[in-house]
Amino acid sequence: MSVRIYVEGGGVQGSTKSDCRQAFRLFFQKFLPAGSFKVIASGGRSEAFQDFCVALRQHSEDFVILLVDSEDAVTVEPWEHLRNRVGDNWTRPAAATNDQAQLMVRSMEAWFLADRAVLTAYYGQGFLGSSLPGQTNVENISKQDVLAALEHASKPTSKGKYHKTQHGFDLLELIDPNKVRLGSGHASRLFNVLTTATAAAA
């Protein structure tokens, strides 16, 4: 058995998907053994769900995980959230367990706010760190507010305004999973599931 993680991200271009895949792999390798899992960057969220469903059939011997942005606040179990969310309306495949649906709440960028030291070091001079939202639970900040805060704080720096493909994957490689765990309960859930699954697959 191996662990396969189907991630929303990377767009449609091969190079961007490669950057996305590498960023998640290097981030997860901070707490998982190298080679104990495989990241597949699917592009859009619908593509990630489709790839996940196909993998359930084609890789039934593996532990397959779907990882997507929640987009909105999460008040129910992940599969119920994905079924109820307008634009998704995804039905949990019969072969999938609750642990196989994982959410970045409310987006990948929220994880960055859990490690402000990395943001400050990455953007350097001019970064307006004091303007970032003050909540320690990053899941309480709307996706729109997270992006607006990152763009505002980074705009005066030499790197310029936050850009997902230009900056996001670099930041994902740098942030500390332990800080992300403390700032996001759903991230902690994901890390626990990955740790258990990779140990079982060893």
N, C-alpha and C positions, 0 to 999 in steps of 0.2 A: 504494500500500500504506500502511496505517496500523497502529498497534500498539494492541491491545485487551487490557486486563488484567482478568480476572475474579477478584474478590477475595472470599474468605470474610469475612463481617462485615456488620453493620448490622441484623441481626435481620429482623423482618417489617414493621416500621413504616417508612413512607416517609421521615419526618423523620430517623430514625436511619440509614437507608441513605444519605440525602443527606449527613449528617455524616461517615459512613465514607468515602464517595466523595471528598468534599472533602479530608479529612485525607490520604488516600493521594495524591491529586493534588498537594497542596501539598508533601508530603514528597518525592515523585519529582521535582517541579519544581526541587528544590535541585540536581539534577545532570542533568536532562534539559530540553531546550527546551520552553517552554510551548506547548501545542497539538500536540506530537509524539506524544501517546498519549491514550488514553481509559481511564478506570477505571470498571468496572461493579461495584457492590456487590451481591452476589447473596443476601446473608443467610446461611443455613446452608451448611455445607461441601458437602452433597449437592447443594444448589441451584447452588452455584458450579460443580461438576463438570458438572451437567446443562446449565447455560448455556454452559459452555466447549464441550461436545460439539456443541450446536446451532450455536454461532458458527463452529466448524470447517467446518460445512456451508454456513451462510448467508453467511459472510464469508471464503470460502476465499482471497480475494486479500490478506487482512490477516494480520499476524503476531499470533496469539492466544495469550495466556498464562493459565494457571491458577495462582493464588497462594492457598495454604491453609496453615493450621498443620500442622506434622508431628505434633503432639500428643506423640509419643514420640521417643526418640533415633533418629537416622538413621544406618544403617550400610551402606546400599545406595543405588543410584540412585533418584531420586525416584519414578519410575513404579513401580519394584519395591516401594518402601516403601508406596505407596498401594495397590498390589495385595495386599500381604501384610497390611496393617493390618486388624485385626478391626473391623468397622463400616464400612470403606470397600470393600475388595475390588474396586477399580476397575481395569478393563482399559484399557490405553493404547489410545486410538483409532488406527486405522490411519494416519490423516492427521497424527497428532501426532508431533513430534520430542522428543528428550530435553530440549531447552532449553525446551520449552513447559510443562513441569511444574516449578513453583518452590515451595519450602517456606519458611515462617517457622519456624525451629527454636528452641525447640519450639513457640513461640507468638509472636504479635505483641508481647506484654508483655516477652519476653526482650530485644527490641531496646531497650526503655527502660533496662534495666540496663547497657547499653553506654554510655549517656550520663547518668551520675549527676549531673552538674552541672545538667542540665535538670530532673531530678527534684527536686533540692534547691531550685532557683529557683522551680519551679512550686508546690511545696507550702509552701515558706517555713518560718516559725517552727514549731518542734516536730517537723519531719521527722527521723526517726531514720536518717539516711543510713548511719551506721556499722554498722547492723544488717543491711544488705543483704549477700547472698552475695559472697564475695571473688573468685570466679573471673573471670578476664578473658575466657575463652571462654564466652559466655553459653549456648551450645548444650549445655554440660555440666550445666546446672541443670534439674531436672525442671520441667514446667509447674506442678505443684502447689506446688513450693517457690518459684518465681518469684512466683506470685500471693500466696502466704502472706507472702512478704517484702515485697511492695509494700503489702499491706493492713496489715501490722504497722507498717511505717515511716511510713505516711501517716495512720494512725488518730489520732494526737494533734494533727494540724494542723487549721486552720480549714476546710479543704476536706473533711476527714474521710477515711474509709477508701477506698482505691482502688476505683473503679467503672468498668467498661469503657466504657459509653456516656457517662458524665458526665465522665470524666477521660481515658480512653484515646485518644480521637481528638484531644483538645487536645494531649496529649503527643506523639502521632505527628507532628503539624504542627511541633513544636518541636525534636525530636531531630536530631542531626547525622548524616547518612548516612555520613560518613567514620568516625565513631566506631562506628557500627553495623557497617560493613564490617570493621573491625578486630576486633570482638567476635564476629562470626558469619560463618563461611565460606560458608554457604548464602546469606546476604544479599549477600555479595560476588559470588557467582555470579549472583544475580538482577540486581544492578546492572550487571554486565558484559554480560549478555544484553540488558537494556533499552537500554544505551548503544549497543550494536552494532545492535540492531533499529531504534531510532529514527533512527540515522544512515543506515541503508540505506533507510528510508522517506522520508527528506527529499528 
